[in-house]
Amino acid sequence: MAVRKEVEKYITKLTNGHEIDHSLNLFESGFLSSLDVLDLLSFIENTYNITVSDDDLGIENFGSIDSMVKYIEKAKQE
C-alpha cells in the first residue's frame, strides 16, 4: 500500500493538486504531458531503485496510477 500512496502523492504534485481517479489515463485526460514522464520516471527509478527499460515505457505500465503501482510492485519483486 505504501507504493500506491507515494505514487499518488507524486502524481498529485505533478498535476498541481488535482485528485485523480486511480484508473484514469493520465495522458489522454491531459493531466500529464510527455515532459512530466521524465520527472515521473526519475521519481520511480530513484524511489524504488529500479530501472525502467524502453520496452516497459508505455500506457500499459504508466498510463494510470493503478498501472504504475502494478508495474513498480512487479519490478521490485524481480
ZAVEX-32884 format. One record per atom (N, C-alpha, C): residue number from 1; residue in three letters; atom name; x, y, z. Coordinates in Angstrom, 1 decimal, padded with zeros to 4 digits. Layout:
<nodes>
<node><n>NUM</n><res>ala</res><atom>CA</atom><X>X</X><Y>Y</Y><Z>Z</Z></node>
...
</nodes>
This chain:
<nodes>
<node><n>1</n><res>met</res><atom>N</atom><X>000.8</X><Y>-001.2</Y><Z>000.0</Z></node>
<node><n>1</n><res>met</res><atom>CA</atom><X>000.0</X><Y>000.0</Y><Z>000.0</Z></node>
<node><n>1</n><res>met</res><atom>C</atom><X>000.9</X><Y>001.3</Y><Z>000.0</Z></node>
<node><n>2</n><res>ala</res><atom>N</atom><X>002.1</X><Y>001.2</Y><Z>000.5</Z></node>
<node><n>2</n><res>ala</res><atom>CA</atom><X>002.9</X><Y>002.3</Y><Z>000.5</Z></node>
<node><n>2</n><res>ala</res><atom>C</atom><X>003.3</X><Y>002.8</Y><Z>-000.9</Z></node>
<node><n>3</n><res>val</res><atom>N</atom><X>003.4</X><Y>001.9</Y><Z>-001.8</Z></node>
<node><n>3</n><res>val</res><atom>CA</atom><X>003.7</X><Y>002.3</Y><Z>-003.2</Z></node>
<node><n>3</n><res>val</res><atom>C</atom><X>002.6</X><Y>003.2</Y><Z>-003.7</Z></node>
<node><n>4</n><res>arg</res><atom>N</atom><X>001.4</X><Y>002.7</Y><Z>-003.5</Z></node>
<node><n>4</n><res>arg</res><atom>CA</atom><X>000.2</X><Y>003.5</Y><Z>-004.0</Z></node>
<node><n>4</n><res>arg</res><atom>C</atom><X>000.2</X><Y>004.9</Y><Z>-003.5</Z></node>
<node><n>5</n><res>lys</res><atom>N</atom><X>000.4</X><Y>005.0</Y><Z>-002.2</Z></node>
<node><n>5</n><res>lys</res><atom>CA</atom><X>000.4</X><Y>006.4</Y><Z>-001.5</Z></node>
<node><n>5</n><res>lys</res><atom>C</atom><X>001.5</X><Y>007.3</Y><Z>-002.1</Z></node>
<node><n>6</n><res>glu</res><atom>N</atom><X>002.7</X><Y>006.7</Y><Z>-002.2</Z></node>
<node><n>6</n><res>glu</res><atom>CA</atom><X>003.8</X><Y>007.5</Y><Z>-002.7</Z></node>
<node><n>6</n><res>glu</res><atom>C</atom><X>003.6</X><Y>008.0</Y><Z>-004.2</Z></node>
<node><n>7</n><res>val</res><atom>N</atom><X>003.1</X><Y>007.1</Y><Z>-005.0</Z></node>
<node><n>7</n><res>val</res><atom>CA</atom><X>002.8</X><Y>007.4</Y><Z>-006.4</Z></node>
<node><n>7</n><res>val</res><atom>C</atom><X>001.7</X><Y>008.4</Y><Z>-006.5</Z></node>
<node><n>8</n><res>glu</res><atom>N</atom><X>000.7</X><Y>008.2</Y><Z>-005.7</Z></node>
<node><n>8</n><res>glu</res><atom>CA</atom><X>-000.5</X><Y>009.1</Y><Z>-005.7</Z></node>
<node><n>8</n><res>glu</res><atom>C</atom><X>000.0</X><Y>010.5</Y><Z>-005.3</Z></node>
<node><n>9</n><res>lys</res><atom>N</atom><X>000.8</X><Y>010.6</Y><Z>-004.3</Z></node>
<node><n>9</n><res>lys</res><atom>CA</atom><X>001.3</X><Y>011.9</Y><Z>-003.8</Z></node>
<node><n>9</n><res>lys</res><atom>C</atom><X>002.1</X><Y>012.6</Y><Z>-004.9</Z></node>
<node><n>10</n><res>tyr</res><atom>N</atom><X>003.0</X><Y>011.8</Y><Z>-005.6</Z></node>
<node><n>10</n><res>tyr</res><atom>CA</atom><X>003.8</X><Y>012.4</Y><Z>-006.6</Z></node>
<node><n>10</n><res>tyr</res><atom>C</atom><X>003.0</X><Y>012.9</Y><Z>-007.8</Z></node>
<node><n>11</n><res>ile</res><atom>N</atom><X>002.0</X><Y>012.1</Y><Z>-008.2</Z></node>
<node><n>11</n><res>ile</res><atom>CA</atom><X>001.1</X><Y>012.5</Y><Z>-009.3</Z></node>
<node><n>11</n><res>ile</res><atom>C</atom><X>000.3</X><Y>013.7</Y><Z>-008.9</Z></node>
<node><n>12</n><res>thr</res><atom>N</atom><X>-000.1</X><Y>013.8</Y><Z>-007.7</Z></node>
<node><n>12</n><res>thr</res><atom>CA</atom><X>-000.9</X><Y>015.0</Y><Z>-007.2</Z></node>
<node><n>12</n><res>thr</res><atom>C</atom><X>000.0</X><Y>016.2</Y><Z>-007.3</Z></node>
<node><n>13</n><res>lys</res><atom>N</atom><X>001.3</X><Y>016.1</Y><Z>-007.0</Z></node>
<node><n>13</n><res>lys</res><atom>CA</atom><X>002.2</X><Y>017.2</Y><Z>-007.1</Z></node>
<node><n>13</n><res>lys</res><atom>C</atom><X>002.4</X><Y>017.6</Y><Z>-008.6</Z></node>
<node><n>14</n><res>leu</res><atom>N</atom><X>002.5</X><Y>016.6</Y><Z>-009.5</Z></node>
<node><n>14</n><res>leu</res><atom>CA</atom><X>002.7</X><Y>016.9</Y><Z>-010.9</Z></node>
<node><n>14</n><res>leu</res><atom>C</atom><X>001.5</X><Y>017.5</Y><Z>-011.5</Z></node>
<node><n>15</n><res>thr</res><atom>N</atom><X>000.3</X><Y>017.2</Y><Z>-011.0</Z></node>
<node><n>15</n><res>thr</res><atom>CA</atom><X>-001.0</X><Y>017.7</Y><Z>-011.5</Z></node>
<node><n>15</n><res>thr</res><atom>C</atom><X>-001.5</X><Y>018.9</Y><Z>-010.8</Z></node>
<node><n>16</n><res>asn</res><atom>N</atom><X>-000.6</X><Y>019.6</Y><Z>-010.0</Z></node>
<node><n>16</n><res>asn</res><atom>CA</atom><X>-000.9</X><Y>020.8</Y><Z>-009.3</Z></node>
<node><n>16</n><res>asn</res><atom>C</atom><X>-002.1</X><Y>020.6</Y><Z>-008.3</Z></node>
<node><n>17</n><res>gly</res><atom>N</atom><X>-002.1</X><Y>019.5</Y><Z>-007.6</Z></node>
<node><n>17</n><res>gly</res><atom>CA</atom><X>-003.0</X><Y>019.3</Y><Z>-006.5</Z></node>
<node><n>17</n><res>gly</res><atom>C</atom><X>-004.3</X><Y>018.6</Y><Z>-006.9</Z></node>
<node><n>18</n><res>his</res><atom>N</atom><X>-004.5</X><Y>018.2</Y><Z>-008.2</Z></node>
<node><n>18</n><res>his</res><atom>CA</atom><X>-005.7</X><Y>017.5</Y><Z>-008.6</Z></node>
<node><n>18</n><res>his</res><atom>C</atom><X>-005.8</X><Y>016.1</Y><Z>-008.0</Z></node>
<node><n>19</n><res>glu</res><atom>N</atom><X>-006.9</X><Y>015.8</Y><Z>-007.4</Z></node>
<node><n>19</n><res>glu</res><atom>CA</atom><X>-007.1</X><Y>014.4</Y><Z>-007.0</Z></node>
<node><n>19</n><res>glu</res><atom>C</atom><X>-007.6</X><Y>013.6</Y><Z>-008.2</Z></node>
<node><n>20</n><res>ile</res><atom>N</atom><X>-007.0</X><Y>012.5</Y><Z>-008.5</Z></node>
<node><n>20</n><res>ile</res><atom>CA</atom><X>-007.3</X><Y>011.8</Y><Z>-009.7</Z></node>
<node><n>20</n><res>ile</res><atom>C</atom><X>-007.7</X><Y>010.4</Y><Z>-009.4</Z></node>
<node><n>21</n><res>asp</res><atom>N</atom><X>-008.7</X><Y>009.9</Y><Z>-010.2</Z></node>
<node><n>21</n><res>asp</res><atom>CA</atom><X>-009.1</X><Y>008.5</Y><Z>-010.1</Z></node>
<node><n>21</n><res>asp</res><atom>C</atom><X>-007.9</X><Y>007.6</Y><Z>-010.5</Z></node>
<node><n>22</n><res>his</res><atom>N</atom><X>-007.7</X><Y>006.6</Y><Z>-009.7</Z></node>
<node><n>22</n><res>his</res><atom>CA</atom><X>-006.5</X><Y>005.7</Y><Z>-009.9</Z></node>
<node><n>22</n><res>his</res><atom>C</atom><X>-006.5</X><Y>005.0</Y><Z>-011.3</Z></node>
<node><n>23</n><res>ser</res><atom>N</atom><X>-007.7</X><Y>004.8</Y><Z>-011.9</Z></node>
<node><n>23</n><res>ser</res><atom>CA</atom><X>-007.7</X><Y>004.1</Y><Z>-013.2</Z></node>
<node><n>23</n><res>ser</res><atom>C</atom><X>-007.8</X><Y>005.1</Y><Z>-014.4</Z></node>
<node><n>24</n><res>leu</res><atom>N</atom><X>-007.8</X><Y>006.4</Y><Z>-014.1</Z></node>
<node><n>24</n><res>leu</res><atom>CA</atom><X>-007.9</X><Y>007.3</Y><Z>-015.2</Z></node>
<node><n>24</n><res>leu</res><atom>C</atom><X>-006.6</X><Y>007.4</Y><Z>-016.0</Z></node>
<node><n>25</n><res>asn</res><atom>N</atom><X>-006.6</X><Y>007.4</Y><Z>-017.3</Z></node>
<node><n>25</n><res>asn</res><atom>CA</atom><X>-005.5</X><Y>007.6</Y><Z>-018.1</Z></node>
<node><n>25</n><res>asn</res><atom>C</atom><X>-005.0</X><Y>009.0</Y><Z>-018.0</Z></node>
<node><n>26</n><res>leu</res><atom>N</atom><X>-003.8</X><Y>009.2</Y><Z>-017.4</Z></node>
<node><n>26</n><res>leu</res><atom>CA</atom><X>-003.3</X><Y>010.5</Y><Z>-017.1</Z></node>
<node><n>26</n><res>leu</res><atom>C</atom><X>-002.9</X><Y>011.3</Y><Z>-018.3</Z></node>
<node><n>27</n><res>phe</res><atom>N</atom><X>-002.5</X><Y>010.6</Y><Z>-019.4</Z></node>
<node><n>27</n><res>phe</res><atom>CA</atom><X>-002.1</X><Y>011.3</Y><Z>-020.6</Z></node>
<node><n>27</n><res>phe</res><atom>C</atom><X>-003.2</X><Y>011.7</Y><Z>-021.5</Z></node>
<node><n>28</n><res>glu</res><atom>N</atom><X>-004.1</X><Y>010.7</Y><Z>-021.7</Z></node>
<node><n>28</n><res>glu</res><atom>CA</atom><X>-005.3</X><Y>011.0</Y><Z>-022.5</Z></node>
<node><n>28</n><res>glu</res><atom>C</atom><X>-006.2</X><Y>012.1</Y><Z>-021.9</Z></node>
<node><n>29</n><res>ser</res><atom>N</atom><X>-006.2</X><Y>012.1</Y><Z>-020.6</Z></node>
<node><n>29</n><res>ser</res><atom>CA</atom><X>-007.0</X><Y>013.1</Y><Z>-019.9</Z></node>
<node><n>29</n><res>ser</res><atom>C</atom><X>-006.4</X><Y>014.5</Y><Z>-019.8</Z></node>
<node><n>30</n><res>gly</res><atom>N</atom><X>-005.1</X><Y>014.5</Y><Z>-020.2</Z></node>
<node><n>30</n><res>gly</res><atom>CA</atom><X>-004.4</X><Y>015.8</Y><Z>-020.2</Z></node>
<node><n>30</n><res>gly</res><atom>C</atom><X>-003.8</X><Y>016.2</Y><Z>-018.9</Z></node>
<node><n>31</n><res>phe</res><atom>N</atom><X>-003.8</X><Y>015.3</Y><Z>-017.9</Z></node>
<node><n>31</n><res>phe</res><atom>CA</atom><X>-003.2</X><Y>015.7</Y><Z>-016.6</Z></node>
<node><n>31</n><res>phe</res><atom>C</atom><X>-001.7</X><Y>015.6</Y><Z>-016.7</Z></node>
<node><n>32</n><res>leu</res><atom>N</atom><X>-001.1</X><Y>014.8</Y><Z>-017.5</Z></node>
<node><n>32</n><res>leu</res><atom>CA</atom><X>000.4</X><Y>014.7</Y><Z>-017.6</Z></node>
<node><n>32</n><res>leu</res><atom>C</atom><X>000.8</X><Y>014.9</Y><Z>-019.1</Z></node>
<node><n>33</n><res>ser</res><atom>N</atom><X>001.9</X><Y>015.5</Y><Z>-019.3</Z></node>
<node><n>33</n><res>ser</res><atom>CA</atom><X>002.5</X><Y>015.7</Y><Z>-020.6</Z></node>
<node><n>33</n><res>ser</res><atom>C</atom><X>003.7</X><Y>014.8</Y><Z>-020.8</Z></node>
<node><n>34</n><res>ser</res><atom>N</atom><X>004.2</X><Y>014.8</Y><Z>-022.0</Z></node>
<node><n>34</n><res>ser</res><atom>CA</atom><X>005.4</X><Y>014.0</Y><Z>-022.2</Z></node>
<node><n>34</n><res>ser</res><atom>C</atom><X>006.6</X><Y>014.5</Y><Z>-021.4</Z></node>
<node><n>35</n><res>leu</res><atom>N</atom><X>006.6</X><Y>015.7</Y><Z>-021.1</Z></node>
<node><n>35</n><res>leu</res><atom>CA</atom><X>007.7</X><Y>016.2</Y><Z>-020.2</Z></node>
<node><n>35</n><res>leu</res><atom>C</atom><X>007.6</X><Y>015.7</Y><Z>-018.8</Z></node>
<node><n>36</n><res>asp</res><atom>N</atom><X>006.3</X><Y>015.6</Y><Z>-018.3</Z></node>
<node><n>36</n><res>asp</res><atom>CA</atom><X>006.1</X><Y>015.0</Y><Z>-017.0</Z></node>
<node><n>36</n><res>asp</res><atom>C</atom><X>006.6</X><Y>013.6</Y><Z>-016.9</Z></node>
<node><n>37</n><res>val</res><atom>N</atom><X>006.6</X><Y>012.9</Y><Z>-018.0</Z></node>
<node><n>37</n><res>val</res><atom>CA</atom><X>007.1</X><Y>011.5</Y><Z>-018.0</Z></node>
<node><n>37</n><res>val</res><atom>C</atom><X>008.5</X><Y>011.4</Y><Z>-017.5</Z></node>
<node><n>38</n><res>leu</res><atom>N</atom><X>009.4</X><Y>012.3</Y><Z>-017.9</Z></node>
<node><n>38</n><res>leu</res><atom>CA</atom><X>010.8</X><Y>012.3</Y><Z>-017.4</Z></node>
<node><n>38</n><res>leu</res><atom>C</atom><X>010.9</X><Y>012.5</Y><Z>-015.9</Z></node>
<node><n>39</n><res>asp</res><atom>N</atom><X>010.1</X><Y>013.4</Y><Z>-015.4</Z></node>
<node><n>39</n><res>asp</res><atom>CA</atom><X>010.1</X><Y>013.6</Y><Z>-013.9</Z></node>
<node><n>39</n><res>asp</res><atom>C</atom><X>009.6</X><Y>012.3</Y><Z>-013.2</Z></node>
<node><n>40</n><res>leu</res><atom>N</atom><X>008.5</X><Y>011.7</Y><Z>-013.8</Z></node>
<node><n>40</n><res>leu</res><atom>CA</atom><X>007.9</X><Y>010.6</Y><Z>-013.2</Z></node>
<node><n>40</n><res>leu</res><atom>C</atom><X>008.8</X><Y>009.4</Y><Z>-013.3</Z></node>
<node><n>41</n><res>leu</res><atom>N</atom><X>009.5</X><Y>009.2</Y><Z>-014.4</Z></node>
<node><n>41</n><res>leu</res><atom>CA</atom><X>010.5</X><Y>008.1</Y><Z>-014.5</Z></node>
<node><n>41</n><res>leu</res><atom>C</atom><X>011.6</X><Y>008.2</Y><Z>-013.5</Z></node>
<node><n>42</n><res>ser</res><atom>N</atom><X>012.1</X><Y>009.4</Y><Z>-013.4</Z></node>
<node><n>42</n><res>ser</res><atom>CA</atom><X>013.2</X><Y>009.7</Y><Z>-012.4</Z></node>
<node><n>42</n><res>ser</res><atom>C</atom><X>012.7</X><Y>009.4</Y><Z>-011.0</Z></node>
<node><n>43</n><res>phe</res><atom>N</atom><X>011.5</X><Y>009.8</Y><Z>-010.7</Z></node>
<node><n>43</n><res>phe</res><atom>CA</atom><X>011.0</X><Y>009.6</Y><Z>-009.3</Z></node>
<node><n>43</n><res>phe</res><atom>C</atom><X>010.9</X><Y>008.1</Y><Z>-009.1</Z></node>
<node><n>44</n><res>ile</res><atom>N</atom><X>010.3</X><Y>007.3</Y><Z>-010.0</Z></node>
<node><n>44</n><res>ile</res><atom>CA</atom><X>010.1</X><Y>005.9</Y><Z>-009.9</Z></node>
<node><n>44</n><res>ile</res><atom>C</atom><X>011.4</X><Y>005.2</Y><Z>-009.7</Z></node>
<node><n>45</n><res>glu</res><atom>N</atom><X>012.4</X><Y>005.4</Y><Z>-010.6</Z></node>
<node><n>45</n><res>glu</res><atom>CA</atom><X>013.7</X><Y>004.8</Y><Z>-010.6</Z></node>
<node><n>45</n><res>glu</res><atom>C</atom><X>014.4</X><Y>005.1</Y><Z>-009.3</Z></node>
<node><n>46</n><res>asn</res><atom>N</atom><X>014.4</X><Y>006.3</Y><Z>-008.9</Z></node>
<node><n>46</n><res>asn</res><atom>CA</atom><X>015.2</X><Y>006.7</Y><Z>-007.7</Z></node>
<node><n>46</n><res>asn</res><atom>C</atom><X>014.5</X><Y>006.2</Y><Z>-006.4</Z></node>
<node><n>47</n><res>thr</res><atom>N</atom><X>013.2</X><Y>006.3</Y><Z>-006.4</Z></node>
<node><n>47</n><res>thr</res><atom>CA</atom><X>012.5</X><Y>006.0</Y><Z>-005.2</Z></node>
<node><n>47</n><res>thr</res><atom>C</atom><X>012.5</X><Y>004.5</Y><Z>-004.9</Z></node>
<node><n>48</n><res>tyr</res><atom>N</atom><X>012.3</X><Y>003.7</Y><Z>-006.0</Z></node>
<node><n>48</n><res>tyr</res><atom>CA</atom><X>012.2</X><Y>002.2</Y><Z>-005.8</Z></node>
<node><n>48</n><res>tyr</res><atom>C</atom><X>013.4</X><Y>001.4</Y><Z>-006.3</Z></node>
<node><n>49</n><res>asn</res><atom>N</atom><X>014.5</X><Y>002.2</Y><Z>-006.7</Z></node>
<node><n>49</n><res>asn</res><atom>CA</atom><X>015.7</X><Y>001.5</Y><Z>-007.1</Z></node>
<node><n>49</n><res>asn</res><atom>C</atom><X>015.5</X><Y>000.5</Y><Z>-008.2</Z></node>
<node><n>50</n><res>ile</res><atom>N</atom><X>014.7</X><Y>000.9</Y><Z>-009.2</Z></node>
<node><n>50</n><res>ile</res><atom>CA</atom><X>014.5</X><Y>000.0</Y><Z>-010.3</Z></node>
<node><n>50</n><res>ile</res><atom>C</atom><X>014.9</X><Y>000.8</Y><Z>-011.6</Z></node>
<node><n>51</n><res>thr</res><atom>N</atom><X>015.1</X><Y>000.0</Y><Z>-012.6</Z></node>
<node><n>51</n><res>thr</res><atom>CA</atom><X>015.4</X><Y>000.7</Y><Z>-013.9</Z></node>
<node><n>51</n><res>thr</res><atom>C</atom><X>014.3</X><Y>000.3</Y><Z>-014.9</Z></node>
<node><n>52</n><res>val</res><atom>N</atom><X>013.7</X><Y>001.4</Y><Z>-015.4</Z></node>
<node><n>52</n><res>val</res><atom>CA</atom><X>012.6</X><Y>001.2</Y><Z>-016.4</Z></node>
<node><n>52</n><res>val</res><atom>C</atom><X>013.2</X><Y>001.1</Y><Z>-017.8</Z></node>
<node><n>53</n><res>ser</res><atom>N</atom><X>013.0</X><Y>-000.1</Y><Z>-018.4</Z></node>
<node><n>53</n><res>ser</res><atom>CA</atom><X>013.5</X><Y>-000.3</Y><Z>-019.8</Z></node>
<node><n>53</n><res>ser</res><atom>C</atom><X>012.7</X><Y>000.4</Y><Z>-020.8</Z></node>
<node><n>54</n><res>asp</res><atom>N</atom><X>013.2</X><Y>000.7</Y><Z>-022.0</Z></node>
<node><n>54</n><res>asp</res><atom>CA</atom><X>012.5</X><Y>001.3</Y><Z>-023.0</Z></node>
<node><n>54</n><res>asp</res><atom>C</atom><X>011.3</X><Y>000.5</Y><Z>-023.4</Z></node>
<node><n>55</n><res>asp</res><atom>N</atom><X>011.4</X><Y>-000.9</Y><Z>-023.3</Z></node>
<node><n>55</n><res>asp</res><atom>CA</atom><X>010.3</X><Y>-001.8</Y><Z>-023.7</Z></node>
<node><n>55</n><res>asp</res><atom>C</atom><X>009.1</X><Y>-001.6</Y><Z>-022.7</Z></node>
<node><n>56</n><res>asp</res><atom>N</atom><X>009.4</X><Y>-001.2</Y><Z>-021.5</Z></node>
<node><n>56</n><res>asp</res><atom>CA</atom><X>008.4</X><Y>-001.1</Y><Z>-020.5</Z></node>
<node><n>56</n><res>asp</res><atom>C</atom><X>007.7</X><Y>000.3</Y><Z>-020.5</Z></node>
<node><n>57</n><res>leu</res><atom>N</atom><X>008.2</X><Y>001.2</Y><Z>-021.2</Z></node>
<node><n>57</n><res>leu</res><atom>CA</atom><X>007.6</X><Y>002.5</Y><Z>-021.3</Z></node>
<node><n>57</n><res>leu</res><atom>C</atom><X>006.4</X><Y>002.4</Y><Z>-022.2</Z></node>
<node><n>58</n><res>gly</res><atom>N</atom><X>005.3</X><Y>002.9</Y><Z>-021.7</Z></node>
<node><n>58</n><res>gly</res><atom>CA</atom><X>004.0</X><Y>002.8</Y><Z>-022.4</Z></node>
<node><n>58</n><res>gly</res><atom>C</atom><X>002.8</X><Y>003.0</Y><Z>-021.6</Z></node>
<node><n>59</n><res>ile</res><atom>N</atom><X>001.7</X><Y>003.2</Y><Z>-022.2</Z></node>
<node><n>59</n><res>ile</res><atom>CA</atom><X>000.5</X><Y>003.4</Y><Z>-021.5</Z></node>
<node><n>59</n><res>ile</res><atom>C</atom><X>000.1</X><Y>002.3</Y><Z>-020.6</Z></node>
<node><n>60</n><res>glu</res><atom>N</atom><X>000.4</X><Y>001.0</Y><Z>-021.1</Z></node>
<node><n>60</n><res>glu</res><atom>CA</atom><X>000.0</X><Y>-000.1</Y><Z>-020.3</Z></node>
<node><n>60</n><res>glu</res><atom>C</atom><X>000.7</X><Y>-000.2</Y><Z>-018.9</Z></node>
<node><n>61</n><res>asn</res><atom>N</atom><X>001.9</X><Y>000.4</Y><Z>-018.8</Z></node>
<node><n>61</n><res>asn</res><atom>CA</atom><X>002.6</X><Y>000.5</Y><Z>-017.5</Z></node>
<node><n>61</n><res>asn</res><atom>C</atom><X>002.5</X><Y>001.8</Y><Z>-016.8</Z></node>
<node><n>62</n><res>phe</res><atom>N</atom><X>002.3</X><Y>002.9</Y><Z>-017.5</Z></node>
<node><n>62</n><res>phe</res><atom>CA</atom><X>002.4</X><Y>004.2</Y><Z>-016.9</Z></node>
<node><n>62</n><res>phe</res><atom>C</atom><X>001.3</X><Y>005.1</Y><Z>-017.2</Z></node>
<node><n>63</n><res>gly</res><atom>N</atom><X>000.2</X><Y>004.6</Y><Z>-017.8</Z></node>
<node><n>63</n><res>gly</res><atom>CA</atom><X>-001.0</X><Y>005.4</Y><Z>-018.1</Z></node>
<node><n>63</n><res>gly</res><atom>C</atom><X>-001.8</X><Y>005.9</Y><Z>-017.0</Z></node>
<node><n>64</n><res>ser</res><atom>N</atom><X>-001.8</X><Y>005.1</Y><Z>-015.9</Z></node>
<node><n>64</n><res>ser</res><atom>CA</atom><X>-002.7</X><Y>005.4</Y><Z>-014.8</Z></node>
<node><n>64</n><res>ser</res><atom>C</atom><X>-001.9</X><Y>005.1</Y><Z>-013.5</Z></node>
<node><n>65</n><res>ile</res><atom>N</atom><X>-002.4</X><Y>005.6</Y><Z>-012.4</Z></node>
<node><n>65</n><res>ile</res><atom>CA</atom><X>-001.8</X><Y>005.3</Y><Z>-011.1</Z></node>
<node><n>65</n><res>ile</res><atom>C</atom><X>-001.8</X><Y>003.8</Y><Z>-010.8</Z></node>
<node><n>66</n><res>asp</res><atom>N</atom><X>-003.0</X><Y>003.2</Y><Z>-011.1</Z></node>
<node><n>66</n><res>asp</res><atom>CA</atom><X>-003.1</X><Y>001.7</Y><Z>-011.0</Z></node>
<node><n>66</n><res>asp</res><atom>C</atom><X>-002.0</X><Y>001.0</Y><Z>-011.7</Z></node>
<node><n>67</n><res>ser</res><atom>N</atom><X>-001.8</X><Y>001.3</Y><Z>-013.0</Z></node>
<node><n>67</n><res>ser</res><atom>CA</atom><X>-000.8</X><Y>000.6</Y><Z>-013.8</Z></node>
<node><n>67</n><res>ser</res><atom>C</atom><X>000.6</X><Y>000.9</Y><Z>-013.3</Z></node>
<node><n>68</n><res>met</res><atom>N</atom><X>000.9</X><Y>002.1</Y><Z>-012.9</Z></node>
<node><n>68</n><res>met</res><atom>CA</atom><X>002.2</X><Y>002.3</Y><Z>-012.3</Z></node>
<node><n>68</n><res>met</res><atom>C</atom><X>002.5</X><Y>001.5</Y><Z>-011.1</Z></node>
<node><n>69</n><res>val</res><atom>N</atom><X>001.5</X><Y>001.5</Y><Z>-010.2</Z></node>
<node><n>69</n><res>val</res><atom>CA</atom><X>001.7</X><Y>000.7</Y><Z>-008.9</Z></node>
<node><n>69</n><res>val</res><atom>C</atom><X>001.9</X><Y>-000.8</Y><Z>-009.3</Z></node>
<node><n>70</n><res>lys</res><atom>N</atom><X>001.1</X><Y>-001.3</Y><Z>-010.2</Z></node>
<node><n>70</n><res>lys</res><atom>CA</atom><X>001.3</X><Y>-002.7</Y><Z>-010.6</Z></node>
<node><n>70</n><res>lys</res><atom>C</atom><X>002.7</X><Y>-002.9</Y><Z>-011.2</Z></node>
<node><n>71</n><res>tyr</res><atom>N</atom><X>003.1</X><Y>-002.0</Y><Z>-012.0</Z></node>
<node><n>71</n><res>tyr</res><atom>CA</atom><X>004.5</X><Y>-002.2</Y><Z>-012.6</Z></node>
<node><n>71</n><res>tyr</res><atom>C</atom><X>005.6</X><Y>-002.1</Y><Z>-011.6</Z></node>
<node><n>72</n><res>ile</res><atom>N</atom><X>005.5</X><Y>-001.1</Y><Z>-010.7</Z></node>
<node><n>72</n><res>ile</res><atom>CA</atom><X>006.5</X><Y>-001.0</Y><Z>-009.7</Z></node>
<node><n>72</n><res>ile</res><atom>C</atom><X>006.6</X><Y>-002.2</Y><Z>-008.8</Z></node>
<node><n>73</n><res>glu</res><atom>N</atom><X>005.4</X><Y>-002.7</Y><Z>-008.3</Z></node>
<node><n>73</n><res>glu</res><atom>CA</atom><X>005.4</X><Y>-003.8</Y><Z>-007.4</Z></node>
<node><n>73</n><res>glu</res><atom>C</atom><X>006.0</X><Y>-005.1</Y><Z>-008.1</Z></node>
<node><n>74</n><res>lys</res><atom>N</atom><X>005.7</X><Y>-005.2</Y><Z>-009.4</Z></node>
<node><n>74</n><res>lys</res><atom>CA</atom><X>006.2</X><Y>-006.4</Y><Z>-010.1</Z></node>
<node><n>74</n><res>lys</res><atom>C</atom><X>007.8</X><Y>-006.2</Y><Z>-010.3</Z></node>
<node><n>75</n><res>ala</res><atom>N</atom><X>008.2</X><Y>-005.0</Y><Z>-010.6</Z></node>
<node><n>75</n><res>ala</res><atom>CA</atom><X>009.6</X><Y>-004.7</Y><Z>-010.9</Z></node>
<node><n>75</n><res>ala</res><atom>C</atom><X>010.4</X><Y>-004.9</Y><Z>-009.6</Z></node>
<node><n>76</n><res>lys</res><atom>N</atom><X>009.9</X><Y>-004.6</Y><Z>-008.4</Z></node>
<node><n>76</n><res>lys</res><atom>CA</atom><X>010.6</X><Y>-004.7</Y><Z>-007.2</Z></node>
<node><n>76</n><res>lys</res><atom>C</atom><X>010.7</X><Y>-006.2</Y><Z>-006.8</Z></node>
<node><n>77</n><res>gln</res><atom>N</atom><X>009.9</X><Y>-007.1</Y><Z>-007.3</Z></node>
<node><n>77</n><res>gln</res><atom>CA</atom><X>010.0</X><Y>-008.5</Y><Z>-007.0</Z></node>
<node><n>77</n><res>gln</res><atom>C</atom><X>011.0</X><Y>-009.2</Y><Z>-007.8</Z></node>
<node><n>78</n><res>glu</res><atom>N</atom><X>011.4</X><Y>-008.6</Y><Z>-009.0</Z></node>
<node><n>78</n><res>glu</res><atom>CA</atom><X>012.3</X><Y>-009.2</Y><Z>-009.9</Z></node>
<node><n>78</n><res>glu</res><atom>C</atom><X>013.7</X><Y>-009.0</Y><Z>-009.5</Z></node>
</nodes>
